[in-house]
Each structure stands twice: as structure tokens, then as C-alpha cells.
Amino acid sequence: MYPRVILRGILIKKSQQKRRTSPCNFKERIFVLNTEELVYSEPRAGPCEKGRVLLSKIKCVEVVRTEAPIPCRNKYPFQNKEGAFIVRDSRHAGVYTVSVFTKAPGSNGEKNPRVKHYQIRQSPESGKFYLAEKYLFNTIPALIQYHQHNAAGLITRLRHCVFPGREDFIVSSESSLGKCDLHPEELELMEEVGSGQFGLVYQGKWNGQKVAVKTVREGAMSEEEFKDEAMVMKTLSHSKLVKLLGVCMQRKPICLVFEFMENGCLTDYLRGKRGTLSKDTLLGMCVDVSEGMVYLESNNYIHRDLAARNCLVSINMEVKVSDFGMARFVLDDQYTSSQGSKFPVKWSALEVIQYLKFSSKSDVWSFGVLMWEVYSEGRLPYETQTNQDVVQQLNDGMRLLRPRLAPDDVYQLMQWCWKEKPEDRPTFALLLHDLASLIDTK
């Protein structure tokens, strides 16, 4: 005869762990109390018993009903912040675990927000640390820094670090921007001059200086992603990159403040000056952009959205690379974007279209298209064709035809940028050398 069940239900069991920063202090368990013993197990399919206690050793059973939040439902101090994470001790001495919060769908189709745990492992051969086997690092801080910029096998990249023991404080771009944070009273917005990928762009004044002010449209991207863009811009500094002057966090919508480029985006400038620009001027524009991209390449950044529309022209006709909303820092020169990421097909390399794999060599492909835009005086590449038609043509080996103003040696560089295999394309350093050589021979 089986023992009679007295009580059965999913209740909360407090773990014996005493670490305050551990996210495992409270756990859901299925409790079954019968006339002989108390059995508790994990609430999942299959046998998963965690323990049992004889009834003779139980002095009292009390079920407490409360309207207060169940601890394990809200046990993470960073819950609801995509990519928020902590690095914590594991149960084994000297072993660490990264716990990261995400709302992204899981590989099994799971859609509920959850915390994913990754144990930091060490390669027995090299002694290096990793979360995903392909990405090895000499130190744990180096590992964390890499995954703050790249998901690379994780459910999401590590966006916001929660200090252990300071669960209420989340380290984000905002707290790291320091002196770049501008006071709203110093900033004056004037007329709208355009729109970027994520928001409107205004001409403005900051302390009497003419500036460009970039805002974010509501719903276009999260504030945290916007701050991430600011951190990228703050990190990078070169004469051929549009300079970030500061960020205004204390007003809504938040703003990025840049040096003002009087002649606007390169596409509009080329179209407005159609028929008046010399071939030497067009070649100089390509050199300017390649200088900026050599800097990004040498600092292990990939732009991922290089095009004439994302370059700006100064009053002196100097061209600078802008719009780092999609930029990523990479150590191995390759970044696999998360599924569902959008990208501009007509500027994209084959491996981006087929596998969403970005690298400095996919930027080189885009630069070839940018050169084509320059020598076409602002025409849209494949302007009469759909994205689907373009993909088919690229797979068939077809490429953009030589623009009328492009000399043969310049078009050969474009074709070099559009080689099917990334390893067959030049680096930006080599492109700059060859473009500069063309100037010297003029």
C-alpha cells in the first residue's frame, strides 16, 4: 500500500549557500509530503529528485501564503536589463561563472526573459580562459572585455557589469562617459539637417561652437545601445573620423554631440556637385576614407555600415567616416552578428549576406562600393534592382560595372575589394598605399 499524500505543490526552498551575490539563494522545488516522508525534486520532466526527509524527523510543516514577490522570481539585481551580468564564484573553489540576463529567444525556442549561466573554463593545453571554446584569453578581464563587445557564442553580449556586493549599481556607458557628459543648458538645438540610422540630426550650438546633434527616435534603439555608440566614438580618435565632442544624458531624447561638417553627407555632396568635381578630387575623397578605415582596422574595429551616406564632408572638402552605430571591437577580426540583424545588402559582402559574418574584409568590400559611389557622383548602386536580384547576381559572380569617371587602375582596386573570398581582398593599409600611389603618379 502506497503512503497517503498529505501535501503536494511547487514551493520555494532557500539554499544553504550564504554568498550574498549568488543568484541561487532561492530555488523552486516540487514538495510532496506523505504519511512516511517529505520528498522534494526539481520541477522538470523526468526523475529529478533532490532530497527526502523521514516523517519521524520532521517536527513541524507550515505553508506560508504571501502576496509578496517570490524571491526566485526576482532574485537578480539586474533583471530586465538586456545584457546585464555579474561574474561570481561558482560552487567549486577557484572557478567563476558569468550570469547574464537576456530577453533573446533561446536555441530551443524559449522566449521568456531569463538568466543564462556560463562557467569560465580553462584550456588544459594552453591554460587560457574561455566562455566559448573558439575565443581564448590569457586573463579573465581580457575575456570579459572581449565579450562586452561581441556575443561570440553567448546568448547576448555582456553589456552592463554589476559590481559584486553592489547589486544596485550597474556599470554602463553612462557611468563611464565621464567628462563627455554635457550639461543641457550648454546645448542649443537649431534646425534639423538630416536623419541618421536611429534618429534625427540637428545643427546646434554648444558653448557658442557650431555642432551637429544626433538624437535617438523613441523605440528605434534602447538608451543603453545609444550610450554604447557613444562609448565607441569616445574610444576612437583620428583626423579622418568625425569627432565626438560629448553626450547629453540629462535631456530627453539623449544626444550625441559631434563636430559640425558643413558640407553634410558625402552622398548628397556628390549629387549636388555632379559634373563639377575633378578626378583628382574624387581620388582624394577615397584616400580620406581609406585613412580613417586604416585606423579602425589597426585598432581591431569593424564598421559594418561603411557607405557614402555614412561619411561627412568638411568645409575644406575633407571626407571623414561617421556613424559608428554598428561598429564592433574584435580581437580575431571576425564578428558573427546575432540572427535578425539588419544590414545594407547592396553594400554587403557575400559572407555577410550568406552567414552574417563581418570582418575588416567585409568593410573592404563596402569600401569598394563606396569608391563606386564616389566615381558615380552619388548614384545608388544597383539602383534599378531589388535586393533579391542583387544577391543572385553576386552569387553568379557579377559585380558593379566601371563608372564613367573611374580610370582602369581605380576600377581594378574596386574589383579587388569585391573578391568572393575575404582572404583574397586587400587590407585597408594596402588599399591606402595603392590609392596614394595613384595620386603620386598624377
C-alpha positions in Angstrom: 0.0 0.0 0.0 1.4 3.4 -1.0 1.7 6.1 1.6 -1.1 8.7 1.5 -0.2 12.1 0.1 -0.8 15.0 2.6 0.5 17.9 0.6 1.8 18.4 -2.9 2.9 21.7 -4.6 5.6 23.9 -6.0 7.2 25.8 -3.1 10.4 27.9 -2.6 13.4 26.3 -0.9 16.1 28.6 0.4 19.5 27.4 -0.5 22.2 26.7 2.2 24.6 28.9 0.2 25.5 32.1 2.2 27.1 34.1 -0.6 25.0 37.3 -1.0 26.0 37.8 -4.6 25.0 34.3 -5.7 21.8 34.2 -7.8 21.0 30.7 -6.5 19.8 31.5 -2.9 16.2 30.6 -3.7 15.0 27.7 -5.8 11.7 26.3 -6.9 11.1 22.7 -5.8 8.2 20.3 -6.1 7.4 19.2 -2.5 5.4 16.0 -1.8 4.6 15.3 1.9 3.1 11.9 2.6 2.5 9.8 5.7 6.1 8.5 5.6 8.4 11.2 4.3 8.9 14.6 2.6 10.3 14.4 -0.9 11.4 17.4 -3.0 12.6 17.5 -6.6 13.3 19.9 -9.5 10.2 20.9 -11.5 11.2 19.4 -14.8 10.4 16.3 -16.9 12.0 13.0 -15.8 13.3 11.8 -12.5 15.0 14.7 -10.7 14.7 14.1 -7.0 16.9 16.4 -4.9 16.2 15.0 -1.4 13.9 13.4 1.1 13.4 13.5 4.9 11.7 10.8 7.0 8.5 12.0 8.7 9.8 10.9 12.1 12.5 13.6 11.8 10.0 16.4 10.9 8.8 18.4 13.8 6.6 20.9 12.0 5.3 21.7 8.5 4.0 25.2 7.8 3.0 26.6 4.4 3.2 30.4 4.4 1.0 32.2 1.8 2.1 35.7 0.9 1.4 38.3 -1.7 5.0 39.5 -1.7 7.1 38.7 -4.7 8.6 35.2 -4.6 12.3 35.6 -4.1 13.4 33.4 -7.0 11.1 35.3 -9.4 13.1 38.5 -8.8 16.4 37.4 -7.4 18.6 39.1 -10.0 19.6 42.6 -9.2 20.0 43.4 -12.9 16.8 41.8 -14.1 15.1 43.4 -17.1 18.4 45.0 -18.3 19.4 43.2 -21.5 23.0 42.0 -21.3 23.4 42.9 -17.6 25.8 40.4 -16.0 27.8 39.5 -12.9 31.0 37.4 -12.5 30.6 35.3 -9.4 32.2 32.4 -7.5 31.0 29.0 -8.6 30.5 26.2 -6.1 34.0 25.0 -6.7 36.9 26.9 -5.4 38.8 29.0 -7.9 36.1 28.6 -10.6 34.0 31.5 -11.8 30.6 31.8 -13.5 29.2 34.6 -15.7 25.5 35.1 -15.2 23.8 37.3 -17.9 20.2 38.4 -18.3 18.6 38.3 -21.7 15.3 38.6 -23.4 16.6 37.0 -26.6 14.9 33.7 -27.8 16.8 30.6 -26.9 18.0 27.9 -29.3 15.1 25.7 -28.1 12.6 28.4 -29.0 12.3 29.6 -25.4 11.1 33.3 -25.4 10.8 34.1 -21.7 13.3 36.6 -20.2 15.9 34.6 -18.2 19.4 34.5 -16.8 21.9 32.3 -18.6 24.9 31.0 -16.7 28.3 30.4 -18.4 31.2 28.8 -16.5 34.6 30.4 -17.2 36.7 27.4 -18.3 40.4 27.0 -18.7 42.1 25.2 -21.6 44.2 22.3 -20.3 46.6 22.7 -23.3 47.3 26.5 -23.2 45.9 27.5 -19.7 43.9 30.2 -21.4 40.4 31.2 -20.3 37.2 30.9 -22.4 33.4 31.0 -22.3 33.1 29.8 -25.9 35.9 27.4 -27.0 36.9 29.3 -30.1 37.7 32.5 -28.1 40.7 32.0 -25.7 42.2 34.7 -23.4 45.2 35.0 -21.1 43.2 36.6 -18.3 39.6 36.7 -17.2 39.4 40.5 -17.5 40.5 40.2 -21.2 37.8 37.6 -21.7 35.1 39.9 -20.2 36.3 42.9 -22.2 36.0 40.9 -25.5 32.5 39.6 -24.7 31.4 43.1 -23.8 31.8 43.9 -27.5 30.9 40.6 -29.0 28.4 37.8 -28.2 30.6 35.3 -29.9 28.8 32.1 -28.8 26.9 33.7 -25.9 23.1 34.3 -25.9 23.9 38.1 -25.9 27.0 40.2 -25.3 27.9 41.4 -21.8 26.6 44.9 -21.8 26.4 46.1 -18.2 28.6 44.8 -15.4 27.1 44.6 -11.9 29.7 45.0 -9.2 29.7 42.1 -6.7 28.3 43.3 -3.4 26.9 46.4 -5.1 23.9 44.8 -6.8 22.1 48.2 -7.1 24.9 49.7 -9.2 25.2 48.8 -12.8 28.3 49.8 -14.7 27.2 51.1 -18.1 28.3 53.5 -20.8 26.6 56.3 -18.9 28.8 55.9 -15.8 31.9 55.6 -18.0 31.4 58.6 -20.2 32.9 60.9 -17.5 33.8 64.4 -18.8 31.9 63.8 -22.1 28.6 64.2 -20.3 27.4 67.8 -21.3 25.0 69.9 -19.3 21.7 70.5 -21.3 21.9 74.3 -20.7 25.1 74.4 -22.7 23.4 72.9 -25.7 21.1 74.7 -28.2 19.3 72.7 -30.9 18.6 74.7 -34.1 17.3 73.4 -37.5 17.0 69.8 -38.5 19.7 68.9 -41.1 19.0 65.2 -41.6 18.3 61.8 -40.1 20.6 59.0 -39.1 20.0 55.3 -38.7 18.5 55.7 -35.3 17.3 59.3 -35.0 17.2 62.9 -36.2 20.3 65.1 -36.7 20.2 68.8 -35.9 22.6 71.7 -36.3 23.2 73.2 -32.9 25.4 75.3 -30.7 27.5 74.1 -27.7 29.1 76.9 -25.8 28.9 79.1 -28.9 30.5 76.5 -31.1 28.6 75.1 -34.1 28.0 71.4 -33.7 25.9 68.5 -35.1 23.5 66.9 -32.5 22.3 63.4 -33.1 19.2 62.2 -31.2 17.5 58.8 -30.9 14.0 58.1 -32.1 11.7 56.6 -29.5 11.7 52.9 -30.0 14.4 52.9 -32.6 17.0 51.6 -30.1 17.4 51.4 -26.4 19.1 54.2 -24.5 21.8 51.7 -23.5 22.6 50.9 -27.1 22.8 54.6 -27.8 25.3 55.0 -25.0 27.2 52.1 -26.4 27.6 54.0 -29.6 28.9 57.0 -27.6 31.5 54.8 -25.9 32.7 53.6 -29.3 33.0 57.1 -30.6 34.8 58.2 -27.4 37.3 55.4 -27.7 38.3 56.2 -31.3 40.1 59.4 -32.3 41.6 60.1 -35.8 41.6 63.1 -38.1 39.6 61.2 -40.7 36.9 60.1 -38.2 34.1 62.5 -37.2 34.9 63.7 -33.7 32.6 63.1 -30.7 32.5 66.3 -28.5 30.2 65.0 -25.8 27.0 63.3 -24.8 24.0 65.0 -23.2 22.4 62.4 -20.9 20.3 64.8 -18.8 17.7 65.6 -21.5 15.2 63.5 -23.4 15.9 62.3 -26.0 19.6 61.9 -25.2 22.0 63.4 -27.6 25.4 62.8 -29.1 27.3 66.0 -30.0 29.7 65.9 -32.9 32.0 68.4 -34.7 29.9 70.1 -37.4 30.7 69.1 -41.0 29.5 72.0 -43.1 29.0 70.1 -46.4 26.9 67.3 -45.0 26.9 63.6 -46.0 29.1 62.5 -48.9 26.2 61.2 -51.0 24.4 64.5 -51.0 27.6 66.4 -51.6 28.5 64.3 -54.7 25.0 64.7 -56.1 25.0 68.4 -55.5 28.4 68.8 -57.2 27.7 66.4 -60.1 29.7 67.4 -63.1 32.0 69.9 -61.3 34.4 67.6 -59.3 37.7 66.6 -60.9 39.0 63.1 -60.9 41.8 64.1 -58.5 39.2 65.4 -56.1 37.3 62.1 -56.3 40.5 60.1 -55.7 41.4 62.3 -52.7 38.0 61.5 -51.2 38.7 57.8 -51.5 42.1 58.4 -49.8 40.5 60.3 -46.9 38.1 57.4 -46.2 40.8 54.8 -46.5 42.9 56.7 -43.9 40.1 56.5 -41.4 39.5 52.9 -42.1 43.2 52.0 -41.8 42.9 53.5 -38.3 39.8 51.3 -37.5 41.5 48.3 -38.9 44.6 48.8 -36.9 42.6 49.1 -33.7 40.6 45.9 -34.4 37.3 47.7 -35.1 34.9 46.8 -37.9 32.5 49.5 -39.1 29.8 47.2 -40.6 27.9 50.0 -42.3 30.5 51.8 -44.5 28.9 53.8 -47.3 29.0 57.3 -48.7 25.9 58.2 -46.7 27.9 57.5 -43.6 30.7 59.8 -44.5 30.7 63.6 -44.0 32.4 66.4 -45.8 34.0 69.4 -44.1 34.2 73.0 -45.4 37.6 72.2 -46.7 36.2 69.2 -48.7 37.9 66.7 -46.3 35.9 63.5 -46.0 35.5 61.8 -42.6 34.0 58.5 -41.6 31.0 58.7 -39.4 28.0 56.7 -37.9 29.5 54.1 -35.7 26.1 52.8 -34.6 27.0 49.3 -35.9 30.7 49.3 -35.1 32.2 46.4 -33.1 35.5 45.8 -31.5 37.0 42.4 -32.4 40.2 40.6 -31.5 40.1 37.9 -34.1 38.9 40.2 -37.0 35.6 38.4 -37.3 32.2 39.1 -35.8 29.1 36.9 -36.3 26.0 39.0 -35.9 23.0 37.8 -34.0 20.1 36.4 -36.0 17.7 39.0 -37.2 20.3 41.8 -37.5 19.7 44.2 -40.4 22.4 45.1 -42.9 22.5 47.1 -46.2 22.5 44.4 -48.8 23.8 46.5 -51.7 27.0 47.4 -49.7 27.5 44.0 -48.1 30.0 41.2 -48.8 28.8 37.7 -49.8 29.7 36.3 -46.4 27.6 38.9 -44.7 24.6 38.2 -46.9 25.0 34.4 -46.5 26.3 33.9 -43.0 26.1 37.4 -41.3 29.9 37.2 -40.8 31.5 40.7 -40.5 35.2 41.4 -40.6 37.6 44.1 -41.8 37.5 42.3 -45.1 33.7 42.8 -45.3 34.4 46.5 -44.6 36.8 46.4 -47.6 34.0 45.1 -49.8 31.8 48.0 -48.7 34.7 50.4 -49.3 34.8 49.2 -52.9 31.1 50.1 -53.2 31.8 53.5 -51.7 34.5 54.1 -54.3 32.0 53.2 -56.9 29.5 55.8 -55.4 32.3 58.4 -55.4 33.1 57.9 -59.1 29.4 57.7 -60.0 28.9 61.1 -58.3 26.4 59.8 -55.8 24.4 57.3 -57.8 22.8 54.4 -55.9 24.5 51.1 -56.6 22.2 48.6 -58.4 19.6 51.4 -58.4 17.1 49.6 -60.6 17.4 46.2 -58.9 15.9 44.6 -55.8 18.0 43.3 -53.0 17.0 39.7 -54.1 18.2 40.4 -57.7 21.5 41.8 -56.3 22.1 38.7 -54.1 21.5 36.4 -57.1 23.9 38.4 -59.3 26.6 38.4 -56.7 26.3 34.7 -56.3 26.6 34.3 -60.0 29.9 36.3 -60.0 28.6 39.6 -61.4 29.8 42.9 -60.0 29.1 46.6 -60.5 30.3 47.9 -63.8 33.0 50.6 -64.1 31.7 54.1 -63.6 32.4 56.5 -66.4 34.8 58.7 -64.4 36.8 55.8 -62.9 40.2 55.1 -64.5 41.0 51.5 -65.2 43.5 51.3 -62.3 40.9 52.7 -59.8 38.3 50.2 -61.1 40.8 47.4 -60.6 41.0 48.3 -57.0 37.2 48.2 -56.7 37.2 44.7 -58.2 39.9 43.6 -55.8 37.7 44.7 -52.9 34.9 42.5 -54.4 36.7 39.2 -54.5 34.5 36.3 -53.3 36.9 35.0 -50.7 37.7 37.5 -47.9 41.3 36.4 -47.8 41.7 37.4 -51.4 40.8 41.0 -50.7 43.3 43.7 -49.7 43.7 45.2 -46.3 42.9 48.9 -45.9 46.6 49.6 -45.3 47.4 48.1 -48.7 44.4 50.0 -50.3 45.7 53.3 -48.9 49.2 52.6 -50.2 47.9 51.9 -53.7 45.5 54.9 -53.7 48.3 57.2 -52.5 50.5 55.8 -55.3 47.9 56.8 -57.8 48.0 60.4 -56.5 51.8 60.4 -56.8 51.7 59.4 -60.4 49.2 62.1 -61.4 
